[in-house]
Amino acid sequence: MAYDMILSPEQTLLDLRFAVLRNRLVDTLTERNMLVHQRIPYEKARYTHEFGDEELQLAILDYQAARASAHVRLAQALKNQDKPIDAVTLADQLDVAFHDKQAAIQQASDLVTWATDHLENTTPLSPEDSEKLHTDFKTLVKALHPDLHPDQSPRDANMFALAQVALADGDLELMATLVETLAVAGSGTDPAPSTEPATMTATGEDPFRFAKRDLFYLAHRYLHEKAQTLALYEEWPLNVAGLLGVPRWLARQHGHYEQLLQQWSWQVAADNVRYGVLIGDLGGINDKQ
C-alpha cells in the first residue's frame, strides 16, 4: 500500500487552514475591488451631485477670502512704508500666491461635471446582473489577482486589468468573456503551502515548518487586506452614503453650506471695504477676483 500518500493529521489541518484563509482573502480582495471600482465612484457622484455646486461656491469664496485678506495685508504694509499702492502689481502677486486655490476651483468644477456625466451614463444593474458580475469577478480574482499570484504572466496581468475595467463599467459581457477565456486558456495553479518530506529534514526539525511559514504569511496578508477594506467604509464617501437618502440630514447639510457661504461672503466684503479705505476708493476695487 502507498502509505506515503496518506496525509498526516497535521498536514491535513494545515491544508484546511490554508484553504480557508485563501478563500477569505479572495472574498476580501473581491469586496475591496467592488468598492474601489464600483461603489465608491457611484457614491462620490451621488454626493457631488447633491452638494457639488455648493462646494464649488465654497472653493471660489475660499480663494476670494484668502486673496482679499492678503490684499489688505500687502496694501497696509506698503502704506506703512509710505510706498505707493499699485493695484496691478498687487493683483499679479496675488495670482501667483494663490495659484493653488485657483486650481482647487477648477478641480471642484471638474468634479461636478464628472459626477453629472457618471450618473447619466451609468445604468444601475439589476440584482441578478449585479450578482453575476460579482460572481464572475470573484472567479477572476481567485485566478488572476497579483496578491494571490505574484509570479503571474503578462497575459494574466492584462486579463485582470481588463476585469477591473469591466467591473468599473458594469460590463457583464466583457466580464463573462474573460471568464470564458480563462476557462479555455487556463491560469496559474493555486498556490499551496510548502511541505518538506520528513526524510529531508534534519533530526528534530519540524517537517511542516515551511507550510506553517506560508500559512503565517497568508494570515498576515488577509488581516492586512481586511483592515484596508474595512477602513474604506469609514472614509468619505462611504461613511455618508447611507445618509444621502435621509431628507433631514440633507436639509441640515444644505443649511450648513448656506451658513458657510454667507459667512465667507461677509468676510470677503469686509476685506474689500478695508482695502478701499486704504487706497481711498470705496466705490470699487481695482483688483481682479
C-alpha distance (Angstrom), angle and dihedral (degrees) to the residues before:
residue distance angle dihedral
M1 . . .
A2 3.80 . .
Y3 3.78 96.6 .
D4 3.80 89.4 163.3
M5 3.85 88.3 69.1
I6 3.78 92.9 60.3
L7 3.80 110.9 96.5
S8 3.74 118.9 -133.1
P9 3.83 118.1 -118.3
E10 3.80 89.6 -109.3
Q11 3.81 92.3 52.0
T12 3.80 90.5 48.1
L13 3.79 91.2 50.9
L14 3.81 92.0 48.3
D15 3.80 91.2 50.2
L16 3.80 91.1 49.1
R17 3.81 92.9 49.6
F18 3.80 90.7 47.3
A19 3.81 91.8 51.2
V20 3.82 92.7 47.9
L21 3.80 93.2 48.6
R22 3.78 92.6 46.0
N23 3.79 91.9 51.7
R24 3.80 89.9 49.9
L25 3.79 90.1 50.3
V26 3.81 90.1 50.6
D27 3.82 89.9 51.2
T28 3.80 91.7 48.7
L29 3.81 94.5 47.0
T30 3.80 89.2 48.5
E31 3.80 92.1 49.6
R32 3.79 92.7 48.2
N33 3.79 92.9 49.9
M34 3.80 90.7 48.0
L35 3.80 88.8 53.1
V36 3.80 96.5 45.2
H37 3.79 98.1 42.9
Q38 3.80 101.2 33.0
R39 3.76 121.4 12.8
I40 3.80 101.1 35.9
P41 3.84 94.2 52.1
Y42 3.81 89.8 46.4
E43 3.81 94.6 49.5
K44 3.81 90.5 43.4
A45 3.80 88.9 54.2
R46 3.82 91.8 47.5
Y47 3.80 92.9 51.4
T48 3.80 93.1 44.8
H49 3.80 91.5 48.0
E50 3.81 88.4 54.6
F51 3.82 100.4 41.1
G52 3.80 105.9 10.9
D53 3.80 96.7 102.6
E54 3.80 90.9 52.0
E55 3.80 91.9 47.6
L56 3.79 88.9 50.2
Q57 3.81 89.9 53.0
L58 3.80 89.3 48.5
A59 3.80 90.3 52.2
I60 3.80 89.6 51.8
L61 3.81 92.7 48.1
D62 3.80 91.4 45.0
Y63 3.79 87.9 56.9
Q64 3.80 93.6 44.3
A65 3.81 93.5 46.4
A66 3.81 93.7 49.4
R67 3.78 90.7 45.4
A68 3.81 94.6 47.5
S69 3.81 92.2 48.7
A70 3.80 92.1 48.9
H71 3.79 89.4 45.4
V72 3.79 90.4 58.2
R73 3.82 93.0 46.3
L74 3.80 93.6 50.4
A75 3.80 93.4 45.0
Q76 3.81 91.5 47.8
A77 3.82 90.8 49.9
L78 3.81 91.1 52.0
K79 3.80 91.8 47.4
N80 3.81 91.4 49.6
Q81 3.80 87.8 55.1
D82 3.82 92.1 46.9
K83 3.79 90.1 -117.7
P84 3.79 124.3 142.8
I85 3.79 117.7 -98.7
D86 3.79 108.4 -127.4
A87 3.81 107.5 -165.7
V88 3.82 93.8 -163.8
T89 3.81 93.4 51.5
L90 3.79 91.6 47.3
A91 3.80 91.2 49.3
D92 3.81 91.2 52.5
Q93 3.81 91.2 49.9
L94 3.79 91.4 49.8
D95 3.80 91.8 49.2
V96 3.79 89.2 58.8
A97 3.81 95.1 41.1
F98 3.80 94.4 52.1
H99 3.77 101.0 36.3
D100 3.83 89.5 119.2
K101 3.80 91.7 57.5
Q102 3.79 90.7 49.5
A103 3.79 87.4 52.7
A104 3.82 89.3 50.5
I105 3.80 89.3 56.1
Q106 3.79 90.7 53.3
Q107 3.79 90.6 46.7
A108 3.81 91.5 52.0
S109 3.80 90.5 48.3
D110 3.80 91.9 49.2
L111 3.81 90.2 49.3
V112 3.82 91.6 55.4
T113 3.80 90.2 50.4
W114 3.81 91.7 47.4
A115 3.81 92.8 49.0
T116 3.79 92.3 52.2
D117 3.80 92.1 48.2
H118 3.81 92.4 45.3
L119 3.79 94.3 52.6
E120 3.80 93.6 42.9
N121 3.80 94.4 48.3
T122 3.80 99.6 39.6
T123 3.79 115.0 87.5
P124 3.82 111.7 -157.9
L125 3.79 112.3 -121.4
S126 3.76 121.5 -125.2
P127 3.82 115.6 -111.6
E128 3.81 88.9 -104.6
D129 3.81 94.0 50.3
S130 3.79 91.4 44.1
E131 3.80 90.4 53.2
K132 3.81 90.7 48.1
L133 3.79 91.3 50.6
H134 3.81 90.6 48.6
T135 3.81 93.1 48.4
D136 3.80 94.3 48.1
F137 3.78 92.4 46.1
K138 3.81 91.0 50.2
T139 3.81 88.5 54.0
L140 3.80 89.7 53.8
V141 3.81 92.5 45.5
K142 3.79 90.5 54.3
A143 3.79 92.5 49.7
L144 3.81 102.7 34.0
H145 3.81 114.3 20.2
P146 3.83 109.4 124.2
D147 3.80 92.0 -137.3
L148 3.79 88.5 61.3
H149 3.81 95.2 36.4
P150 3.82 108.3 33.2
D151 3.82 91.1 169.0
Q152 3.80 94.9 50.7
S153 3.79 119.8 150.9
P154 3.82 123.0 -110.0
R155 3.81 87.6 -107.6
D156 3.80 91.8 56.6
A157 3.81 91.3 45.3
N158 3.81 90.5 53.0
M159 3.80 91.6 47.0
F160 3.79 91.8 52.9
A161 3.81 91.3 47.9
L162 3.82 88.1 53.5
A163 3.80 89.4 48.5
Q164 3.80 89.8 56.5
V165 3.81 90.1 50.3
A166 3.80 90.4 50.0
L167 3.79 89.6 49.5
A168 3.80 93.3 50.5
D169 3.81 91.7 48.0
G170 3.81 95.2 41.2
D171 3.80 86.8 -124.4
L172 3.80 104.5 169.1
E173 3.79 93.5 176.5
L174 3.80 94.9 54.3
M175 3.80 91.9 44.6
A176 3.80 91.8 50.8
T177 3.81 90.6 47.4
L178 3.79 90.5 53.6
V179 3.79 91.1 50.5
E180 3.82 90.5 50.0
T181 3.81 91.0 47.7
L182 3.77 90.1 50.4
A183 3.81 91.6 50.8
V184 3.81 91.8 51.4
A185 3.80 99.4 40.2
G186 3.78 97.7 33.9
S187 3.80 126.4 -144.1
G188 3.74 140.1 -129.0
T189 3.79 115.7 -54.4
D190 3.76 119.0 -103.5
P191 3.78 111.4 -91.9
A192 3.78 113.9 -112.3
P193 3.78 130.7 -162.4
S194 3.77 114.2 -84.2
T195 3.76 116.9 -106.8
E196 3.74 132.8 -170.8
P197 3.80 122.3 -158.8
A198 3.76 113.0 -114.7
T199 3.78 90.0 -123.6
M200 3.82 89.5 64.5
T201 3.79 97.1 52.3
A202 3.74 126.8 90.0
T203 3.75 118.0 -111.6
G204 3.78 111.1 -76.2
E205 3.83 95.4 14.6
D206 3.78 120.2 126.8
P207 3.84 107.7 -109.7
F208 3.81 89.5 -153.3
R209 3.79 97.7 49.5
F210 3.82 93.5 111.0
A211 3.80 91.9 48.4
K212 3.80 89.4 50.4
R213 3.80 89.8 49.0
D214 3.81 91.7 52.6
L215 3.79 90.2 46.7
F216 3.80 90.6 52.2
Y217 3.82 92.1 50.6
L218 3.81 91.2 47.3
A219 3.82 91.4 50.2
H220 3.82 90.4 48.9
R221 3.81 90.9 49.7
Y222 3.79 92.4 48.4
L223 3.82 93.6 49.4
H224 3.80 90.7 48.3
E225 3.81 93.4 50.5
K226 3.80 91.7 44.5
A227 3.80 91.7 52.3
Q228 3.82 91.1 48.2
T229 3.80 90.8 49.6
L230 3.80 94.7 48.1
A231 3.81 89.5 48.8
L232 3.81 89.9 61.0
Y233 3.80 89.8 64.5
E234 3.82 89.7 57.0
E235 3.80 93.7 52.5
W236 3.80 133.0 76.1
P237 2.98 127.5 -55.6
L238 3.81 98.2 18.2
N239 3.81 92.4 50.7
V240 3.82 90.1 63.6
A241 3.81 99.8 30.6
G242 3.79 93.2 101.3
L243 3.80 91.5 51.6
L244 3.80 95.8 56.5
G245 3.79 88.8 82.6
V246 3.82 94.9 50.0
P247 3.85 110.0 95.8
R248 3.82 95.1 -159.7
W249 3.80 92.2 52.8
L250 3.80 91.3 47.0
A251 3.80 91.1 50.7
R252 3.80 91.2 49.0
Q253 3.81 91.9 49.9
H254 3.80 92.5 48.7
G255 3.79 88.6 49.4
H256 3.81 90.2 51.2
Y257 3.80 91.3 51.7
E258 3.81 91.1 47.4
Q259 3.81 90.8 52.7
L260 3.80 92.2 49.8
L261 3.79 92.4 47.9
Q262 3.80 91.2 51.0
Q263 3.82 93.4 48.1
W264 3.78 93.6 49.2
S265 3.80 91.9 45.7
W266 3.81 89.1 55.5
Q267 3.79 90.8 48.4
V268 3.79 92.4 51.8
A269 3.80 91.6 47.2
A270 3.82 92.0 48.7
D271 3.81 93.3 50.4
N272 3.80 91.1 47.3
V273 3.81 89.1 54.1
R274 3.82 90.5 49.0
Y275 3.80 89.6 52.0
G276 3.81 90.5 48.3
V277 3.81 89.5 53.9
L278 3.80 90.6 51.1
I279 3.80 94.0 53.3
G280 3.81 94.8 35.2
D281 3.79 93.4 -116.5
L282 3.79 116.3 114.6
G283 3.76 92.8 160.7
G284 3.77 96.6 77.7
I285 3.76 146.1 -25.7
N286 3.78 118.0 -107.1
D287 3.78 93.0 -153.4
K288 3.76 122.6 104.0
Q289 3.79 111.2 -122.9
